[in-house]
């Protein structure tokens, strides 16, 4: 008696492959989600650096235009003016606030691309030279 050649997988082979896939998912999924959260934080840190660059550039521009440094209050007004475009950096909304009348605190408020990861607030402070009054 000849045995018929099978073209498919046996039930045992299929279950074995499914079990291996489940084990890989259980091991890889936490690492993947941790990797994604760390990547989000790195992007936010990069945007904070860009926000600080905006502060320094605006500060320098005001010195070149007016011959003296702007007051922190005036700098805040310029940076937070919606028409200036400084409050949006890519998909992030940025807020600039006074820091002890000596600098500007750059804070990432939200992202339109993803939910902000835990560990906030995400902010960085740039201390500036003397206040222009």
C-alpha positions in Angstrom: 0.0 0.0 0.0 1.3 3.4 -1.0 1.1 6.4 1.2 -0.3 9.6 -0.3 2.1 12.5 -0.3 0.9 15.4 1.8 1.2 19.0 0.4 0.2 20.8 3.6 1.4 21.1 7.2 0.3 18.9 10.0 -1.6 20.2 12.9 1.4 19.6 15.2 3.7 21.7 12.9 1.2 24.5 12.7 0.8 24.6 16.5 4.6 24.6 17.0 5.0 27.6 14.6 2.2 29.5 16.4 3.8 28.8 19.8 7.2 30.1 18.5 5.6 33.3 17.2 3.8 33.9 20.5 7.0 33.4 22.4 8.9 35.9 20.1 6.0 38.4 20.5 6.1 38.1 24.3 9.8 38.8 24.4 10.0 41.4 21.6 6.9 43.5 22.3 8.1 45.1 25.6 11.5 45.9 24.1 9.8 47.4 21.0 7.5 49.6 23.1 10.4 50.7 25.3 12.4 51.5 22.2 9.5 53.6 20.8 9.2 55.6 24.1 12.9 56.3 24.2 12.8 57.4 20.5 10.0 59.9 21.4 12.0 61.3 24.3 15.1 61.7 22.0 13.0 63.6 19.4 11.5 65.9 22.1 15.1 66.6 23.4 16.1 67.5 19.9 13.1 69.9 19.5 14.0 71.4 22.9 17.5 72.1 21.5 15.9 73.7 18.4 13.7 75.9 20.7 16.8 77.1 22.6 18.4 77.9 19.2 15.3 79.9 18.4 15.7 81.9 21.6 19.4 82.5 21.0 18.8 83.6 17.4 15.9 85.9 18.3 18.0 87.4 21.1 20.9 88.0 18.8 18.7 89.4 16.1 17.2 91.9 18.5 20.7 93.0 19.6 21.7 93.6 15.9 18.5 95.5 15.1 18.3 97.6 18.3 21.9 97.8 19.4 21.1 96.4 22.8 19.6 93.1 24.3 15.9 92.9 24.5 14.2 92.6 27.9 13.1 89.1 28.9 9.5 90.3 28.7 10.0 91.6 25.1 11.8 88.4 24.1 8.9 86.3 25.5 6.4 88.4 23.5 8.4 87.9 20.3 8.8 84.2 20.8 5.2 83.5 21.8 3.7 85.6 19.0 1.8 83.1 16.9 2.7 84.9 13.7 6.4 84.6 14.4 6.2 80.8 13.9 8.4 80.1 16.9 5.6 78.3 18.8 5.5 75.5 16.3 8.5 73.4 15.7 7.5 70.6 13.3 4.6 68.7 14.9 5.4 70.2 18.3 3.8 73.1 20.2 6.4 75.1 22.1 5.9 77.6 24.9 8.5 80.1 26.1 8.4 81.5 29.6 10.5 83.8 31.7 13.1 82.1 33.9 14.0 84.2 36.9 14.3 87.3 34.7 17.6 85.9 33.4 16.6 83.5 30.8 13.9 81.7 28.9 12.4 78.3 29.7 11.5 76.3 26.5 8.7 73.8 27.2 7.2 71.3 24.8 3.4 71.4 25.4 2.1 68.8 22.9 2.7 66.9 19.7 0.2 66.4 16.9 2.1 63.3 15.8 2.0 61.2 19.0 1.0 61.3 22.7 3.6 62.8 24.9 5.5 60.0 26.7 5.7 59.9 30.5 8.6 61.6 32.2 7.6 65.2 31.5 7.5 68.1 31.7 9.8 68.4 28.8 11.6 71.7 29.2 15.0 73.3 28.9 16.2 76.6 30.1 18.6 79.0 28.3 20.2 81.7 30.4 20.9 85.0 28.6 23.2 87.9 29.2 22.1 91.0 31.0 18.5 92.1 30.6 18.1 95.1 28.3 15.5 96.7 30.5 
